[in-house]
């Protein structure tokens, strides 16, 4: 099976599809365990960089949790982002 068929979305395309800006998308991908599940993510190592391609199921999973018409969607996503950056900064300072 060709990964470009099963996982056609780059991170930029995923961001546009779910209408979440890229910096806010990373914490969502981690929170929903998308980056550790091959059903949703197909990582490809290119030198020191890992590129991720995402499936339609990843789009569906994100939109199921955070529908575009969700009343407090922006507030919820911003809170997840803030918690993620706070935890990341705490680990960095340790």
Steps between C-alpha positions, in 0.01 A plus 500: 500500500628844404520734802410795277165325444437405862653811664459783246511801736815691586491684831414823315213331318380340824509840670286651224257206498431520873534879514758503778817708457817294493646599840171409666476175307804331660345479848177365348693230311673400823185516715307278257795256462500556126879511465542153652231326298580381145129507421524881516866587444767378260836645615792507259854568613697726266840558651447649845145613418186291527221588257148396585220415262149457635199295400136596451441324832727753672286781360184320614641435849597863553169630369308249714673634812508866394225561244534823301163618631589420865386791718823547698737340248758783489508531879534122543781472244680801648482341847644173367780699335573693822508181709730337244745792490499530881579129536766523230661801672490322836686202354755729333572682828540176700 
